[in-house]
Amino acid sequence: MTDQAVDTDGAGLSGREAVKDHFLGRARELKELRADIERAGLDTIAGRKAPRARVLLIAGRPGSGRTTLAGELVRQVAGRYPDGVLRARLAEPDGTPVPVERTARELLAALDLPAPAGAGEDDLTDALRTALADRRALLLLDDAARAEQVDALLPDTPDCLVVAVSTGPLTGIADVRPCTVGGLDTKSAVELLTRYTGSVRITVDPRSAESLAEACQGHPAALVLAGGWLAARPQAAVSDLAKRLHAATDDGTDGTPLARVFRQMYDELPATAARILRLLALAPAGPADPHTASALAGCSVGSARTILDDLVALGLLHAVDSPLPQYEIPGCLHPLVRALAESQERPAERQLARARMLERTVRLLQACRAITETDSPQAREKLNAMPREVRFPSPRAAADWLRIRRPALLASARLAVADGELDTLARRLMSQLVRALVAHEGTQAAAADLYGVHNLVLDVAERRGLPREKAAALLNLGDVDAQTGRTRDALARYRAALDAGREANDPYATGRAMESVGGAYQELGDHDRAADWFGRALADRLARGEREQAARLYGRIATAHTYAGRYGEALRNWRAAVAGYRKGGDVAAHARALSELARVQEYAGRFEESLRTCQEAVEWARRAEDVRLQAALHLRLADTLEHLGDSTTARLHRTAAERMLGEEAPEGDTRAEQDRNACEIRSTSSED
């Protein structure tokens, strides 16, 4: 991870401009902060070992340069922490606190450590503290809204350092070393203006430059906006803006220097640029892109990007360091921009802008998924029918877009659901987001994001009284709970899904829920209930004439009886499964069912029957071209023959199995694994 002093709280300096050679002032604050790192803590003074990481707090108003100062401190001391720098932003640009669970998950991802989908806040923060227990790392926690956010993430080791950025004190965290940031000194403030105006305009009128810095009260964000105003007007004198700001103070039009400078700039923006700026307050938390601005304002993507770049030059937006063009409103300006949107855009216009933005996002997600399906003529035709601006040139470009825009896409889903009045668009958005994530990342890799989206689907389904969608969401959530070891939670989800499926009169959801309830009971070791629920699901499948699914359920019932030691019932059900697969013509499944039948016959002490069944299974496995199953069956034949006292023939079968496994290509491993997974109820169904 690179260390840049990026001013994300509103001073307007990009990472390129805020490197060491351009860092301004704050020498006293930096000296004090570095001294605080070395100073003994309260525990050390009391003769005890410090139980947790030291916390340095940099406090100040948004736009005061607090994040830039934190970034510079981190750059200077990062060498002492060989395990690197971890960065997290604890509030959205609009000030909404980020849930601790989400922050902990992102920090674990930065450490390349797994974070189980659906895991709670306590589990994730415990995993993070465990990961940091034997590391010497530095955490930069920006925009902390509450002390609880920081406290939950503190490493339980004094070898780590936490630098927190906040508006006020972190009450409740012991031994915090605060540093309050105010305005820049006059020299640094004038130098900041010089970056935008050039040295000549400052040199010819230094008093006006100082007067302007005074009018801005040394506030970095206000100075950046003032510099942007002057840079856009090379013919204007520094004194012109200074007089305007002092006049604004005299007539009492506004309270803070930042608000006064912002209003000067906003009032002189072209109408389209002004509208794009204020409508960006409606964008989901996180960076916006030209498509977002284009949809909000109803203009072309090219025009939107040009205007966004112009707003960056003025300091009204930040350009995000990203392979794609992305922009965000500085946190200190967000309340001002939001107030303009609320006062100058009618509620109906704001809602229409949100709807256009969500519709554009849906179309982009459709194109993102469709580019992966170019083998299908129908998919190619559908992709070609889409407008050029929402199409992707290649699957790789679509995957990159999805990866980079993922935080904003998830925020869009949360925003759409929270709105409450755009549920139809929200449902379409979540459906396309799930499909795009699965197409590009796979179900397992995207499990954490999918879990969050399914929870949102559940919220909308419950709010709108949609039992079919409620059942689907509960089944998907239950599957993730089951896969991550939360079996009792999964059982509760499956039971609720069964009730919703029955309410919707949805036979697929009802049948799948019953089978999943049985699987949960089997995982919990309650094999009697597992067999009972599998039996209910079997009766449902037989009533609908689904013979192939019925054969699979016979096998699941047999497995439950086997675990319970009821070998007679297990054999009866495996024979029914074998008959079902034979009638359905599924050669591979027929071979596997015979293999399991032979296993149970061996458990039951029927070695002669097991031998004959195993030989039959070998023949069916050969027809299915399943080499690994053939090898496994030869090993089972060897075990059975040894039980019968034929060691010589047993050795021949073992040799044949070893030869088959040695000749098996890697593709065979993948195919066999896919075959096994296909029989698991917890795998994703195409009917979801």
HELIX and SHEET records of a PDB file:
HELIX    1   1 LYS A   20  HIS A   22  5                                   3    
HELIX    2   2 ALA A   27  GLU A   38  1                                  12    
HELIX    3   3 LEU A   42  ILE A   45  1                                   4    
HELIX    4   4 ARG A   66  VAL A   77  1                                  12    
HELIX    5   5 ALA A   78  ARG A   80  5                                   3    
HELIX    6   6 VAL A  100  ALA A  110  1                                  11    
HELIX    7   7 GLU A  121  LEU A  132  1                                  12    
HELIX    8   8 ALA A  147  LEU A  153  1                                   7    
HELIX    9   9 THR A  186  THR A  197  1                                  12    
HELIX   10  10 SER A  199  THR A  203  1                                   5    
HELIX   11  11 PRO A  206  ALA A  215  1                                  10    
HELIX   12  12 PRO A  220  ALA A  231  1                                  12    
HELIX   13  13 VAL A  238  ASP A  250  1                                  13    
HELIX   14  14 PRO A  257  ASP A  267  1                                  11    
HELIX   15  15 ALA A  271  LEU A  279  1                                   9    
HELIX   16  16 LEU A  280  LEU A  282  5                                   3    
HELIX   17  17 PRO A  290  ALA A  297  1                                   8    
HELIX   18  18 VAL A  301  ALA A  313  1                                  13    
HELIX   19  19 HIS A  334  GLN A  344  1                                  11    
HELIX   20  20 PRO A  347  ALA A  370  1                                  24    
HELIX   21  21 ILE A  371  GLU A  373  5                                   3    
HELIX   22  22 PRO A  377  ASN A  384  1                                   8    
HELIX   23  23 ARG A  388  VAL A  390  5                                   3    
HELIX   24  24 PRO A  395  ASP A  419  1                                  25    
HELIX   25  25 ASP A  423  GLU A  441  1                                  19    
HELIX   26  26 ALA A  447  ARG A  464  1                                  18    
HELIX   27  27 PRO A  467  GLN A  483  1                                  17    
HELIX   28  28 THR A  487  ALA A  504  1                                  18    
HELIX   29  29 PRO A  507  GLU A  523  1                                  17    
HELIX   30  30 HIS A  527  ALA A  543  1                                  17    
HELIX   31  31 ARG A  547  TYR A  563  1                                  17    
HELIX   32  32 TYR A  567  GLY A  584  1                                  18    
HELIX   33  33 VAL A  587  TYR A  603  1                                  17    
HELIX   34  34 PHE A  607  ALA A  624  1                                  18    
HELIX   35  35 VAL A  627  HIS A  643  1                                  17    
HELIX   36  36 SER A  647  GLU A  663  1                                  17    
HELIX   37  37 PRO A  666  ALA A  678  1                                  13    
SHEET    1   A 5 VAL A  85  ARG A  89  0                                        
SHEET    2   A 5 LEU A 138  ALA A 144  1                                        
SHEET    3   A 5 LEU A 161  SER A 166  1                                        
SHEET    4   A 5 ARG A  54  ALA A  59  1                                        
SHEET    5   A 5 VAL A 176  THR A 180  1                                        
SHEET    1   B 2 HIS A 318  ALA A 319  0                                        
SHEET    2   B 2 TYR A 327  GLU A 328 -1                                        
END                                                                             
